[in-house]
Amino acid sequence: MSPLRPARSVPPKWTAYAAEMARRGLTQEQARALYNEVLAAPAWMNDLYVVHVREQEDGVTHLSIRRQDRGAARDWRHFQQIKNQLCGAEREGVELYPAESRVVDTANQFHIWVLPVGVSVACGFPVGLRSDALPADPAGFPGQQRPVAEHGRPVHS
């Protein structure tokens, strides 16, 4: 995966967007507000992903990530790299699996909400551990991970 670079957002045509949002039950005013947010969000792109970044008033950064080919598959390490590049390596992000009443599932798009600097998620592991940093296990420890190249990007086999 190559590093992200600034990109120009190409939103859908307003008429098509407004029609789709009306079909989903939004008023014209709500649709226009969402459309304007899409237009204002900085966009980033690389060889695999398109990312829109929205800074919220509470200091949370919302990363909206989709593959360029709009496919569903993704790589956790890629998302970690995207979060690190755009928000910083020591900020924590959350991907939410919401109550069914709050599900937004309209595209093969993923969302990470990155917390402000110094704020941690109240759950998770207390310290980090990478399997590529562990000595080889002659017993064949089942938790093996593919190696990471020196520059920190996964090595694909």
N, C-alpha and C positions, 0 to 999 in steps of 0.2 A: 504494500500500500504506500503510495507516495504521500508526502505532506500536503495538507490542505493549502489552497491559495484563494485569495479573495475572488469572488465571482459575481456576476450580475444576475440578479433574480429575474426569472422570466415567469411572471404570474399568468394564470389563465385569463382569457378575455373577460372583462367585467360582465358582459351580458350572459355568458355561459356560467360564470361563477354565481351571479345573482340568481339565475334560474335554478341551479343545483341547490343553493342554500335555501331558496323558497320551498323546493321539493322536500327538504329536510326539516322544514318548519320554522326557519329563521325569518324574521322581518327584514325588510329592505335595509332598515337602519342597522340592525345587527350584522347583516351580511356586509354592508359597507365598512363597518368598524373592523371586522375581521380581515377584509380585503386590504384595508389600509395598513393593518399590522403586517400582513404578508409583504406589502410593498416596502415598508420601512425596515424590515428585518435584514441585517447584513447576511449575505450568503457566502459560503465557502464551498470549494469543490476540489476533488482530486480524481484519480483514475477510477475510483469505485463509488464514491459517495458525494451527495449534495447535502449540505448542512445549513440550516437557517438558525440564526442566533437572535434570541430576544431577551433583553435585560428587563426584568420585572422590577417594580417599585420596591419590593421587599429585599432586593439584593440577590435574589435567585436568578440564575441564568438558565433559560430554557433552550436546549439544543434539540432541534427537529431534524432527524437524520433519515435519509432514504438512499437506497442504492440508485445509481444512475439508470440501471436497467429496470428499476422498480421491482426487482425480485425480493422475496421474503427472507432468504437466508442472510445470516450475518455472522461476524466473528467478534466475540467479546473483546479480544485484544485490540481490534480495530477501534471499537467504541471507546475503550480506555485511552487509546492514543489520541483520538479526536477530542475527548474531554481534556486531556493533558495539554494538547496544543492550543485549544481555544480558551481554556479557563484556568489552567495551571495544574501542575502535578499533585499538589497537596490540597486541592479542593475536592470535596466529596460530592458525588452525584447519585441520584436515585432514579431508577426506572420503575414506575408504579404499575402494579397489577390491581386496578381499582375494583370497587364493587360494581356489579353488572349495571347498575343504574347510572354509573359515570363512565362507562366504556365508550371510547371514541375509536372506532375501528373502520375507517373509511379508505385506507390505503396501506400499502406495505411501507409504513413510516414508523419510526421509533422515536421516542422522546426521553430525554434525560434532563432532569431538573438538578442543576448544580448549585449547591448551597454556597452562601457567602464565605469568604476567607475565614478560617478559624472555627467554623460551625461544622460539627460532625453529626452523622446519622446515629441515632440512639441504639442501633443494632449493628451486628457485624463482628468480624474478628478483631481482637485487641491489637494484634501485630501482623505485619505482612509476612508472606512466605511464598517463594517461587520454587517450583520443583526443579527448574534448570539450575538453581543455585545449590541443590543438594548433591551429595556424592552419589555415584551410581550404586544402585541397590542390587547386589548379586542375587537376591531372592526374587527379583522381579516385582518390586512394589507396584501395585496396579495404578497408582495415581500419576503416572508419567505424563509429562506435557511435552509438546514439540519444542525444540530449542528456540531461543531468542538470539538473533544476530547481535553483534557488538553494538550496533546503533540503536538497539531496543525494539526493532520491528521483528515480528514472528518470521521464522524461516519456514516456508511452505515446502512440503515434500511432494 
